[in-house]
Amino acid sequence: MSSIIEKKKQLVEEITDKFRNSKSSVVVDYRGLDVSEVTALRKELREAGVEFKVYKNTMTRRAAEAAELADLNDTLVGPTAIAFSAEDTVAPARILKNFAKDHEALELKGGVIEGKVATMEQIKELADLPNYEGMVSMLLSVLQAPIRNFAYVTKAVAEQKEEQGA
């Protein structure tokens, strides 16, 4: 009997560590998805470096309380799976939201962003953000714009002077 309790304690510690070490975690209800759809979802998440696990709600509630995320317990009702991402904050929310568009059975329930319990609205806003590479690209284009505009103006002035001199 005590070995079962030890295994449960280890599982709670594992989930707690995942909540603490993840940049974001998204809780979903996967009821209604068939095996091939869940497999496709897992593959897409795995390719993005996101871990997708199904845990018993009682174990997850204990882990959430241990990780000081007790407000998450309201979402831990019914069949629940959690997507954990230790590297990309946006990836789990974006992938799950896009998958839910094509598969109505998948329902986003809530999550954790940077150690704080997030509302559904916050999860959806996060999903709409570009990934890290997209944000870097946007930043670089913003930084390059003044230089590019200066080059265009300089070229236009040079061409105008050539026309006046010719």
OpenMM code with the backbone's topology and positions (N, CA, C; nanometers):
from openmm import Vec3, app, unit

residues = "MET SER SER ILE ILE GLU LYS LYS LYS GLN LEU VAL GLU GLU ILE THR ASP LYS PHE ARG ASN SER LYS SER SER VAL VAL VAL ASP TYR ARG GLY LEU ASP VAL SER GLU VAL THR ALA LEU ARG LYS GLU LEU ARG GLU ALA GLY VAL GLU PHE LYS VAL TYR LYS ASN THR MET THR ARG ARG ALA ALA GLU ALA ALA GLU LEU ALA ASP LEU ASN ASP THR LEU VAL GLY PRO THR ALA ILE ALA PHE SER ALA GLU ASP THR VAL ALA PRO ALA ARG ILE LEU LYS ASN PHE ALA LYS ASP HIS GLU ALA LEU GLU LEU LYS GLY GLY VAL ILE GLU GLY LYS VAL ALA THR MET GLU GLN ILE LYS GLU LEU ALA ASP LEU PRO ASN TYR GLU GLY MET VAL SER MET LEU LEU SER VAL LEU GLN ALA PRO ILE ARG ASN PHE ALA TYR VAL THR LYS ALA VAL ALA GLU GLN LYS GLU GLU GLN GLY ALA".split()
positions = [
    Vec3(0.0829, -0.1205, 0.0000),
    Vec3(0.0000, 0.0000, 0.0000),
    Vec3(0.0864, 0.1257, 0.0000),
    Vec3(0.1931, 0.1266, 0.0771),
    Vec3(0.2760, 0.2459, 0.0857),
    Vec3(0.3500, 0.2727, -0.0451),
    Vec3(0.3769, 0.1676, -0.1250),
    Vec3(0.4435, 0.1897, -0.2536),
    Vec3(0.3515, 0.2661, -0.3489),
    Vec3(0.2221, 0.2429, -0.3407),
    Vec3(0.1258, 0.3166, -0.4230),
    Vec3(0.1253, 0.4635, -0.3839),
    Vec3(0.1269, 0.4883, -0.2540),
    Vec3(0.1292, 0.6268, -0.2051),
    Vec3(0.2583, 0.6953, -0.2481),
    Vec3(0.3705, 0.6234, -0.2422),
    Vec3(0.4987, 0.6797, -0.2856),
    Vec3(0.4948, 0.7156, -0.4342),
    Vec3(0.4363, 0.6288, -0.5155),
    Vec3(0.4253, 0.6561, -0.6591),
    Vec3(0.3392, 0.7787, -0.6847),
    Vec3(0.2326, 0.7922, -0.6090),
    Vec3(0.1458, 0.9094, -0.6245),
    Vec3(0.2191, 1.0363, -0.5827),
    Vec3(0.2964, 1.0288, -0.4757),
    Vec3(0.3740, 1.1457, -0.4319),
    Vec3(0.4759, 1.1850, -0.5387),
    Vec3(0.5399, 1.0859, -0.5988),
    Vec3(0.6371, 1.1140, -0.7042),
    Vec3(0.5689, 1.1776, -0.8251),
    Vec3(0.4505, 1.1289, -0.8574),
    Vec3(0.3751, 1.1850, -0.9694),
    Vec3(0.3364, 1.3301, -0.9419),
    Vec3(0.2919, 1.3582, -0.8214),
    Vec3(0.2564, 1.4954, -0.7839),
    Vec3(0.3801, 1.5852, -0.7926),
    Vec3(0.4949, 1.5357, -0.7464),
    Vec3(0.6195, 1.6136, -0.7557),
    Vec3(0.6575, 1.6396, -0.9015),
    Vec3(0.6390, 1.5383, -0.9861),
    Vec3(0.6693, 1.5529, -1.1285),
    Vec3(0.5828, 1.6614, -1.1922),
    Vec3(0.4543, 1.6577, -1.1643),
    Vec3(0.3626, 1.7580, -1.2209),
    Vec3(0.3958, 1.8966, -1.1658),
    Vec3(0.4245, 1.9032, -1.0366),
    Vec3(0.4612, 2.0309, -0.9739),
    Vec3(0.5840, 2.0896, -1.0420),
    Vec3(0.6855, 2.0069, -1.0643),
    Vec3(0.8080, 2.0533, -1.1322),
    Vec3(0.7777, 2.1031, -1.2724),
    Vec3(0.6884, 2.0334, -1.3421),
    Vec3(0.6541, 2.0769, -1.4774),
    Vec3(0.5845, 2.2120, -1.4759),
    Vec3(0.4955, 2.2333, -1.3793),
    Vec3(0.4305, 2.3642, -1.3678),
    Vec3(0.5335, 2.4723, -1.3372),
    Vec3(0.6260, 2.4441, -1.2489),
    Vec3(0.7258, 2.5446, -1.2085),
    Vec3(0.8268, 2.5738, -1.3187),
    Vec3(0.8648, 2.4721, -1.3961),
    Vec3(0.9701, 2.4882, -1.4963),
    Vec3(0.9185, 2.5268, -1.6343),
    Vec3(0.7883, 2.5294, -1.6530),
    Vec3(0.7316, 2.5620, -1.7832),
    Vec3(0.7090, 2.7120, -1.7963),
    Vec3(0.7378, 2.7635, -1.9152),
    Vec3(0.7062, 2.9033, -1.9424),
    Vec3(0.5559, 2.9201, -1.9575),
    Vec3(0.4915, 2.8172, -2.0143),
    Vec3(0.3457, 2.8187, -2.0221),
    Vec3(0.2935, 2.6760, -2.0211),
    Vec3(0.1731, 2.6624, -1.9676),
    Vec3(0.1017, 2.5348, -1.9641),
    Vec3(-0.0430, 2.5639, -2.0003),
    Vec3(-0.0992, 2.4810, -2.0873),
    Vec3(-0.2375, 2.5006, -2.1299),
    Vec3(-0.3169, 2.3749, -2.0969),
    Vec3(-0.4313, 2.3942, -2.0311),
    Vec3(-0.5183, 2.2845, -1.9914),
    Vec3(-0.6309, 2.2731, -2.0937),
    Vec3(-0.6536, 2.1509, -2.1434),
    Vec3(-0.7577, 2.1285, -2.2435),
    Vec3(-0.8447, 2.0097, -2.2066),
    Vec3(-0.9658, 2.0114, -2.2607),
    Vec3(-1.0568, 1.8973, -2.2516),
    Vec3(-1.0506, 1.8310, -2.3884),
    Vec3(-1.0030, 1.7081, -2.3926),
    Vec3(-0.9831, 1.6383, -2.5186),
    Vec3(-1.0961, 1.5398, -2.5486),
    Vec3(-1.2005, 1.5402, -2.4673),
    Vec3(-1.3133, 1.4474, -2.4847),
    Vec3(-1.3737, 1.4651, -2.6242),
    Vec3(-1.3910, 1.3550, -2.6943),
    Vec3(-1.4507, 1.3597, -2.8272),
    Vec3(-1.3498, 1.3468, -2.9398),
    Vec3(-1.2213, 1.3599, -2.9091),
    Vec3(-1.1200, 1.3396, -3.0128),
    Vec3(-1.0939, 1.1908, -3.0272),
    Vec3(-1.0808, 1.1450, -3.1517),
    Vec3(-1.0485, 1.0032, -3.1688),
    Vec3(-0.8968, 0.9838, -3.1628),
    Vec3(-0.8539, 0.8603, -3.1655),
    Vec3(-0.7117, 0.8272, -3.1470),
    Vec3(-0.6243, 0.8938, -3.2531),
    Vec3(-0.6668, 0.8926, -3.3780),
    Vec3(-0.5855, 0.9524, -3.4844),
    Vec3(-0.5718, 1.1038, -3.4658),
    Vec3(-0.6775, 1.1693, -3.4188),
    Vec3(-0.6707, 1.3140, -3.3952),
    Vec3(-0.5769, 1.3463, -3.2788),
    Vec3(-0.5854, 1.2682, -3.1715),
    Vec3(-0.4964, 1.2903, -3.0565),
    Vec3(-0.3518, 1.2641, -3.0978),
    Vec3(-0.3299, 1.1618, -3.1792),
    Vec3(-0.1951, 1.1309, -3.2264),
    Vec3(-0.1399, 1.2458, -3.3109),
    Vec3(-0.2221, 1.3001, -3.3986),
    Vec3(-0.1801, 1.4137, -3.4817),
    Vec3(-0.1478, 1.5351, -3.3947),
    Vec3(-0.2310, 1.5595, -3.2931),
    Vec3(-0.2078, 1.6718, -3.2025),
    Vec3(-0.0779, 1.6521, -3.1254),
    Vec3(-0.0567, 1.5335, -3.0710),
    Vec3(0.0670, 1.5045, -2.9970),
    Vec3(0.1898, 1.5244, -3.0853),
    Vec3(0.1807, 1.4800, -3.2108),
    Vec3(0.2936, 1.4940, -3.3038),
    Vec3(0.3250, 1.6414, -3.3284),
    Vec3(0.2215, 1.7198, -3.3518),
    Vec3(0.2417, 1.8628, -3.3769),
    Vec3(0.3025, 1.9323, -3.2554),
    Vec3(0.2543, 1.8975, -3.1362),
    Vec3(0.3079, 1.9564, -3.0139),
    Vec3(0.4526, 1.9116, -2.9907),
    Vec3(0.4803, 1.7839, -3.0124),
    Vec3(0.6154, 1.7312, -2.9913),
    Vec3(0.7154, 1.8014, -3.0822),
    Vec3(0.6766, 1.8252, -3.2081),
    Vec3(0.7646, 1.8937, -3.3036),
    Vec3(0.7980, 2.0354, -3.2579),
    Vec3(0.7089, 2.0957, -3.1800),
    Vec3(0.7318, 2.2312, -3.1288),
    Vec3(0.8000, 2.2292, -2.9917),
    Vec3(0.8351, 2.1108, -2.9421),
    Vec3(0.9018, 2.1004, -2.8124),
    Vec3(0.8064, 2.1116, -2.6951),
    Vec3(0.6792, 2.0784, -2.7173),
    Vec3(0.5769, 2.0875, -2.6126),
    Vec3(0.5409, 1.9467, -2.5665),
    Vec3(0.5370, 1.9279, -2.4353),
    Vec3(0.4996, 1.7986, -2.3787),
    Vec3(0.3501, 1.7982, -2.3487),
    Vec3(0.2812, 1.6949, -2.3936),
    Vec3(0.1361, 1.6847, -2.3787),
    Vec3(0.1064, 1.5608, -2.2958),
    Vec3(0.0492, 1.5800, -2.1772),
    Vec3(0.0259, 1.4693, -2.0847),
    Vec3(-0.1161, 1.4711, -2.0311),
    Vec3(-0.1643, 1.3506, -1.9986),
    Vec3(-0.2931, 1.3348, -1.9327),
    Vec3(-0.2641, 1.2831, -1.7920),
    Vec3(-0.3131, 1.3558, -1.6927),
    Vec3(-0.2969, 1.3166, -1.5529),
    Vec3(-0.4339, 1.3119, -1.4874),
    Vec3(-0.4421, 1.2385, -1.3785),
    Vec3(-0.5658, 1.2392, -1.3003),
    Vec3(-0.5813, 1.3787, -1.2393),
    Vec3(-0.7047, 1.4258, -1.2363),
    Vec3(-0.7311, 1.5600, -1.1843),
    Vec3(-0.6910, 1.5740, -1.0378),
    Vec3(-0.7089, 1.4699, -0.9582),
    Vec3(-0.6724, 1.4802, -0.8158),
    Vec3(-0.5226, 1.5024, -0.8008),
    Vec3(-0.4431, 1.4329, -0.8811),
    Vec3(-0.2969, 1.4506, -0.8745),
    Vec3(-0.2585, 1.5906, -0.9233),
    Vec3(-0.3242, 1.6348, -1.0290),
    Vec3(-0.2941, 1.7666, -1.0851),
    Vec3(-0.3342, 1.8772, -0.9878),
    Vec3(-0.4464, 1.8597, -0.9188),
    Vec3(-0.4887, 1.9602, -0.8196),
    Vec3(-0.3849, 1.9726, -0.7086),
    Vec3(-0.3375, 1.8590, -0.6597),
    Vec3(-0.2355, 1.8618, -0.5529),
    Vec3(-0.1080, 1.9288, -0.6024),
    Vec3(-0.0701, 1.8993, -0.7250),
    Vec3(0.0497, 1.9608, -0.7822),
    Vec3(0.0302, 2.1107, -0.8003),
    Vec3(-0.0890, 2.1511, -0.8448),
    Vec3(-0.1171, 2.2940, -0.8634),
    Vec3(-0.1093, 2.3674, -0.7301),
    Vec3(-0.1611, 2.3063, -0.6264),
    Vec3(-0.1531, 2.3686, -0.4940),
    Vec3(-0.0088, 2.3764, -0.4473),
    Vec3(0.0697, 2.2718, -0.4721),
    Vec3(0.2108, 2.2726, -0.4326),
    Vec3(0.2893, 2.3779, -0.5103),
    Vec3(0.2481, 2.4038, -0.6338),
    Vec3(0.3153, 2.5046, -0.7170),
    Vec3(0.2544, 2.6429, -0.6971),
    Vec3(0.1672, 2.6561, -0.5976),
    Vec3(0.0996, 2.7824, -0.5648),
    Vec3(0.0149, 2.8326, -0.6821),
    Vec3(-0.0570, 2.7383, -0.7447),
    Vec3(-0.1466, 2.7690, -0.8561),
    Vec3(-0.2866, 2.7164, -0.8267),
    Vec3(-0.3321, 2.7340, -0.7033),
    Vec3(-0.4602, 2.6781, -0.6595),
    Vec3(-0.5779, 2.7275, -0.7438),
    Vec3(-0.5683, 2.8457, -0.8033),
    Vec3(-0.6772, 2.8978, -0.8868),
    Vec3(-0.6991, 2.8115, -1.0117),
    Vec3(-0.6018, 2.7298, -1.0469),
    Vec3(-0.6135, 2.6435, -1.1636),
    Vec3(-0.7102, 2.5278, -1.1388),
    Vec3(-0.7374, 2.4975, -1.0122),
    Vec3(-0.8215, 2.3828, -0.9773),
    Vec3(-0.9619, 2.3901, -1.0366),
    Vec3(-1.0120, 2.5097, -1.0628),
    Vec3(-1.1457, 2.5239, -1.1219),
    Vec3(-1.1521, 2.4636, -1.2621),
    Vec3(-1.0396, 2.4619, -1.3332),
    Vec3(-1.0381, 2.4093, -1.4695),
    Vec3(-1.0152, 2.2585, -1.4735),
    Vec3(-0.9800, 2.2002, -1.3615),
    Vec3(-0.9464, 2.0570, -1.3575),
    Vec3(-1.0699, 1.9735, -1.3285),
    Vec3(-1.1613, 1.9738, -1.4235),
    Vec3(-1.2862, 1.8989, -1.4138),
    Vec3(-1.3038, 1.8223, -1.5447),
    Vec3(-1.3402, 1.6961, -1.5356),
    Vec3(-1.3594, 1.6161, -1.6553),
    Vec3(-1.2269, 1.5715, -1.7138),
    Vec3(-1.2310, 1.5067, -1.8303),
    Vec3(-1.1068, 1.4611, -1.8940),
    Vec3(-1.0164, 1.5805, -1.9245),
    Vec3(-0.8972, 1.5778, -1.8706),
    Vec3(-0.8076, 1.6926, -1.8810),
    Vec3(-0.6693, 1.6487, -1.9277),
    Vec3(-0.6145, 1.7226, -2.0219),
    Vec3(-0.4766, 1.7039, -2.0659),
    Vec3(-0.4070, 1.8388, -2.0525),
    Vec3(-0.2763, 1.8345, -2.0309),
    Vec3(-0.1999, 1.9575, -2.0120),
    Vec3(-0.0821, 1.9585, -2.1088),
    Vec3(-0.0637, 2.0718, -2.1759),
    Vec3(0.0514, 2.0916, -2.2647),
    Vec3(0.1507, 2.1810, -2.1920),
    Vec3(0.2720, 2.1304, -2.1688),
    Vec3(0.3772, 2.2042, -2.0990),
    Vec3(0.4847, 2.2448, -2.1986),
    Vec3(0.5295, 2.3708, -2.1901),
    Vec3(0.6403, 2.4157, -2.2733),
    Vec3(0.7423, 2.4883, -2.1876),
    Vec3(0.8635, 2.4340, -2.1849),
    Vec3(0.9698, 2.4937, -2.1057),
    Vec3(1.0484, 2.5972, -2.1855),
    Vec3(1.0306, 2.6001, -2.3179),
    Vec3(1.1115, 2.6884, -2.4010),
    Vec3(1.0330, 2.7992, -2.4689),
    Vec3(0.9212, 2.7651, -2.5292),
    Vec3(0.8430, 2.8620, -2.6069),
    Vec3(0.7113, 2.8902, -2.5356),
    Vec3(0.6932, 3.0129, -2.4913),
    Vec3(0.5732, 3.0494, -2.4174),
    Vec3(0.4486, 3.0426, -2.5050),
    Vec3(0.4614, 3.0755, -2.6302),
    Vec3(0.3473, 3.0884, -2.7195),
    Vec3(0.3026, 2.9547, -2.7803),
    Vec3(0.3951, 2.8639, -2.8038),
    Vec3(0.3686, 2.7420, -2.8811),
    Vec3(0.2482, 2.6603, -2.8347),
    Vec3(0.2358, 2.6242, -2.7053),
    Vec3(0.1213, 2.5398, -2.6688),
    Vec3(-0.0132, 2.6067, -2.6968),
    Vec3(-0.0252, 2.7322, -2.6617),
    Vec3(-0.1516, 2.8036, -2.6824),
    Vec3(-0.1833, 2.8151, -2.8312),
    Vec3(-0.0834, 2.8496, -2.9114),
    Vec3(-0.1047, 2.8684, -3.0556),
    Vec3(-0.1448, 2.7361, -3.1216),
    Vec3(-0.0701, 2.6302, -3.0936),
    Vec3(-0.0982, 2.5006, -3.1565),
    Vec3(-0.2350, 2.4485, -3.1149),
    Vec3(-0.2646, 2.4559, -2.9851),
    Vec3(-0.3929, 2.4041, -2.9368),
    Vec3(-0.5103, 2.4865, -2.9890),
    Vec3(-0.4941, 2.6185, -2.9958),
    Vec3(-0.6032, 2.7020, -3.0482),
    Vec3(-0.6272, 2.6722, -3.1952),
    Vec3(-0.5201, 2.6594, -3.2727),
    Vec3(-0.5350, 2.6282, -3.4153),
    Vec3(-0.5959, 2.4900, -3.4357),
    Vec3(-0.5564, 2.3941, -3.3530),
    Vec3(-0.6110, 2.2590, -3.3639),
    Vec3(-0.7592, 2.2595, -3.3273),
    Vec3(-0.7960, 2.3393, -3.2279),
    Vec3(-0.9362, 2.3475, -3.1842),
    Vec3(-1.0256, 2.4086, -3.2922),
    Vec3(-0.9693, 2.4942, -3.3788),
    Vec3(-1.0483, 2.5508, -3.4882),
    Vec3(-1.0979, 2.4408, -3.5813),
    Vec3(-1.0121, 2.3419, -3.6070),
    Vec3(-1.0464, 2.2332, -3.6986),
    Vec3(-1.1155, 2.1163, -3.6293),
    Vec3(-1.1024, 2.1080, -3.4981),
    Vec3(-1.1587, 1.9970, -3.4208),
    Vec3(-1.2366, 2.0541, -3.3032),
    Vec3(-1.3662, 2.0678, -3.3201),
    Vec3(-1.4497, 2.1311, -3.2179),
    Vec3(-1.4492, 2.0562, -3.0851),
    Vec3(-1.4135, 1.9284, -3.0872),
    Vec3(-1.4144, 1.8482, -2.9642),
    Vec3(-1.3064, 1.8947, -2.8656),
    Vec3(-1.1990, 1.9551, -2.9161),
    Vec3(-1.0922, 2.0039, -2.8291),
    Vec3(-1.1327, 2.1383, -2.7711),
    Vec3(-1.1327, 2.1470, -2.6394),
    Vec3(-1.1747, 2.2704, -2.5720),
    Vec3(-1.0644, 2.3200, -2.4799),
    Vec3(-1.0189, 2.4421, -2.5024),
    Vec3(-0.9215, 2.5032, -2.4131),
    Vec3(-0.9934, 2.5441, -2.2856),
    Vec3(-0.9339, 2.5120, -2.1710),
    Vec3(-0.9989, 2.5390, -2.0434),
    Vec3(-0.9285, 2.6469, -1.9616),
    Vec3(-0.7992, 2.6617, -1.9793),
    Vec3(-0.7232, 2.7587, -1.9012),
    Vec3(-0.5757, 2.7260, -1.9082),
    Vec3(-0.4997, 2.7839, -1.8172),
    Vec3(-0.3578, 2.7532, -1.8180),
    Vec3(-0.2769, 2.8399, -1.7254),
    Vec3(-0.1458, 2.8299, -1.7432),
    Vec3(-0.0493, 2.9030, -1.6619),
    Vec3(0.0494, 2.9684, -1.7570),
    Vec3(0.0722, 3.0980, -1.7380),
    Vec3(0.1699, 3.1713, -1.8185),
    Vec3(0.2707, 3.2335, -1.7230),
    Vec3(0.3976, 3.1969, -1.7412),
    Vec3(0.5066, 3.2508, -1.6584),
    Vec3(0.4762, 3.2419, -1.5088),
    Vec3(0.4227, 3.1280, -1.4648),
    Vec3(0.3997, 3.1042, -1.3228),
    Vec3(0.2729, 3.1646, -1.2658),
    Vec3(0.1874, 3.2219, -1.3504),
    Vec3(0.0620, 3.2814, -1.3036),
    Vec3(-0.0550, 3.2151, -1.3760),
    Vec3(-0.1621, 3.1883, -1.3017),
    Vec3(-0.2806, 3.1284, -1.3622),
    Vec3(-0.3406, 3.2281, -1.4608),
    Vec3(-0.3705, 3.1799, -1.5809),
    Vec3(-0.4211, 3.2671, -1.6875),
    Vec3(-0.5671, 3.2364, -1.7166),
    Vec3(-0.6379, 3.3395, -1.7571),
    Vec3(-0.7773, 3.3232, -1.7978),
    Vec3(-0.7813, 3.2736, -1.9419),
    Vec3(-0.8983, 3.2331, -1.9856),
    Vec3(-0.9145, 3.1894, -2.1241),
    Vec3(-0.8805, 3.3022, -2.2220),
    Vec3(-0.9185, 3.4245, -2.1882),
    Vec3(-0.8893, 3.5383, -2.2746),
    Vec3(-0.7382, 3.5568, -2.2892),
    Vec3(-0.6649, 3.5429, -2.1791),
    Vec3(-0.5198, 3.5575, -2.1843),
    Vec3(-0.4554, 3.4471, -2.2668),
    Vec3(-0.5080, 3.3254, -2.2551),
    Vec3(-0.4554, 3.2136, -2.3342),
    Vec3(-0.4799, 3.2401, -2.4828),
    Vec3(-0.5976, 3.2896, -2.5171),
    Vec3(-0.6292, 3.3177, -2.6583),
    Vec3(-0.5441, 3.4328, -2.7117),
    Vec3(-0.5203, 3.5345, -2.6292),
    Vec3(-0.4334, 3.6448, -2.6707),
    Vec3(-0.2917, 3.5937, -2.6935),
    Vec3(-0.2446, 3.5069, -2.6046),
    Vec3(-0.1117, 3.4487, -2.6183),
    Vec3(-0.1026, 3.3692, -2.7475),
    Vec3(-0.2075, 3.2955, -2.7802),
    Vec3(-0.2086, 3.2136, -2.9020),
    Vec3(-0.1990, 3.2986, -3.0277),
    Vec3(-0.2460, 3.4217, -3.0216),
    Vec3(-0.2436, 3.5090, -3.1383),
    Vec3(-0.1088, 3.5772, -3.1595),
    Vec3(-0.0210, 3.5689, -3.0600),
    Vec3(0.1118, 3.6290, -3.0738),
    Vec3(0.1977, 3.5446, -3.1670),
    Vec3(0.2905, 3.6084, -3.2379),
    Vec3(0.3833, 3.5289, -3.3191),
    Vec3(0.4827, 3.4573, -3.2273),
    Vec3(0.5479, 3.3537, -3.2797),
    Vec3(0.6476, 3.2838, -3.1997),
    Vec3(0.7733, 3.3687, -3.1869),
    Vec3(0.8743, 3.3170, -3.1201),
    Vec3(0.9969, 3.3928, -3.0928),
    Vec3(1.0612, 3.4442, -3.2212),
    Vec3(1.0740, 3.3563, -3.3201),
    Vec3(1.1370, 3.3958, -3.4461),
    Vec3(1.0566, 3.5063, -3.5146),
    Vec3(0.9248, 3.4964, -3.5076),
    Vec3(0.8398, 3.5994, -3.5654),
    Vec3(0.8568, 3.7339, -3.4968),
    Vec3(0.8697, 3.7295, -3.3638),
    Vec3(0.8890, 3.8541, -3.2891),
    Vec3(1.0242, 3.9165, -3.3209),
    Vec3(1.1283, 3.8347, -3.3318),
    Vec3(1.2614, 3.8861, -3.3663),
    Vec3(1.2582, 3.9482, -3.5050),
    Vec3(1.1898, 3.8817, -3.5977),
    Vec3(1.1778, 3.9339, -3.7339),
    Vec3(1.1080, 4.0700, -3.7341),
    Vec3(1.0000, 4.0808, -3.6554),
    Vec3(0.9276, 4.2079, -3.6470),
    Vec3(1.0172, 4.3173, -3.5886),
    Vec3(1.0935, 4.2826, -3.4850),
    Vec3(1.1829, 4.3794, -3.4222),
    Vec3(1.2888, 4.4266, -3.5206),
    Vec3(1.3471, 4.3320, -3.5943),
    Vec3(1.4500, 4.3690, -3.6913),
    Vec3(1.3950, 4.4583, -3.8010),
    Vec3(1.2732, 4.4318, -3.8460),
    Vec3(1.2161, 4.5169, -3.9510),
    Vec3(1.1890, 4.6574, -3.8981),
    Vec3(1.1503, 4.6669, -3.7716),
    Vec3(1.1286, 4.7988, -3.7113),
    Vec3(1.2611, 4.8738, -3.6984),
    Vec3(1.3667, 4.8020, -3.6612),
    Vec3(1.4977, 4.8665, -3.6467),
    Vec3(1.5559, 4.9049, -3.7823),
    Vec3(1.5283, 4.8299, -3.8864),
    Vec3(1.5824, 4.8584, -4.0186),
    Vec3(1.5069, 4.9686, -4.0918),
    Vec3(1.3833, 4.9930, -4.0558),
    Vec3(1.3000, 5.0892, -4.1283),
    Vec3(1.3631, 5.2287, -4.1370),
    Vec3(1.4128, 5.2881, -4.0273),
    Vec3(1.4719, 5.4218, -4.0399),
    Vec3(1.5937, 5.4249, -4.1329),
    Vec3(1.6759, 5.3209, -4.1260),
    Vec3(1.7942, 5.3162, -4.2118),
    Vec3(1.7523, 5.3019, -4.3585),
    Vec3(1.6544, 5.2159, -4.3835),
    Vec3(1.6051, 5.1954, -4.5203),
    Vec3(1.5449, 5.3254, -4.5739),
    Vec3(1.4654, 5.3933, -4.4926),
    Vec3(1.4046, 5.5196, -4.5360),
    Vec3(1.5119, 5.6254, -4.5630),
    Vec3(1.6145, 5.6303, -4.4789),
    Vec3(1.7241, 5.7253, -4.5005),
    Vec3(1.7946, 5.6953, -4.6323),
    Vec3(1.8157, 5.5676, -4.6612),
    Vec3(1.8814, 5.5293, -4.7873),
    Vec3(1.7957, 5.5711, -4.9070),
    Vec3(1.6645, 5.5517, -4.8993),
    Vec3(1.5759, 5.5920, -5.0089),
    Vec3(1.5804, 5.7439, -5.0304),
    Vec3(1.5796, 5.8194, -4.9220),
    Vec3(1.5836, 5.9659, -4.9318),
    Vec3(1.7162, 6.0107, -4.9913),
    Vec3(1.8245, 5.9511, -4.9452),
    Vec3(1.9573, 5.9866, -4.9969),
    Vec3(1.9660, 5.9562, -5.1459),
    Vec3(1.9156, 5.8418, -5.1874),
    Vec3(1.9174, 5.8035, -5.3282),
    Vec3(1.8325, 5.8999, -5.4104),
    Vec3(1.7163, 5.9370, -5.3573),
    Vec3(1.6282, 6.0299, -5.4292),
    Vec3(1.6940, 6.1666, -5.4445),
    Vec3(1.7610, 6.2136, -5.3390),
    Vec3(1.8287, 6.3435, -5.3461),
    Vec3(1.9420, 6.3369, -5.4474),
    Vec3(2.0189, 6.2258, -5.4458),
    Vec3(2.1295, 6.2112, -5.5409),
    Vec3(2.0783, 6.2090, -5.6849),
    Vec3(1.9678, 6.1374, -5.7087),
    Vec3(1.9119, 6.1319, -5.8446),
    Vec3(1.8612, 6.2679, -5.8877),
    Vec3(1.8026, 6.3416, -5.7933),
    Vec3(1.7507, 6.4758, -5.8254),
    Vec3(1.8669, 6.5696, -5.8620),
    Vec3(1.9773, 6.5604, -5.7879),
    Vec3(2.0926, 6.6468, -5.8178),
    Vec3(2.1552, 6.6117, -5.9522),
    Vec3(2.1563, 6.4799, -5.9848),
    Vec3(2.2091, 6.4380, -6.1153),
    Vec3(2.1241, 6.4941, -6.2280),
    Vec3(1.9916, 6.4927, -6.2087),
    Vec3(1.9013, 6.5458, -6.3124),
    Vec3(1.9206, 6.6967, -6.3298),
    Vec3(1.9401, 6.7673, -6.2181),
    Vec3(1.9576, 6.9119, -6.2244),
    Vec3(2.0923, 6.9459, -6.2879),
    Vec3(2.1929, 6.8641, -6.2614),
    Vec3(2.3272, 6.8890, -6.3174),
    Vec3(2.3362, 6.8496, -6.4635),
    Vec3(2.2488, 6.7620, -6.5098),
    Vec3(2.2586, 6.7138, -6.6488),
    Vec3(2.1946, 6.8062, -6.7468),
] * unit.nanometer
topology = app.Topology()
chain = topology.addChain("A")
for resn in residues:
    res = topology.addResidue(resn, chain)
    for name in ("N", "CA", "C"):
        topology.addAtom(name, app.Element.getBySymbol(name[0]), res)
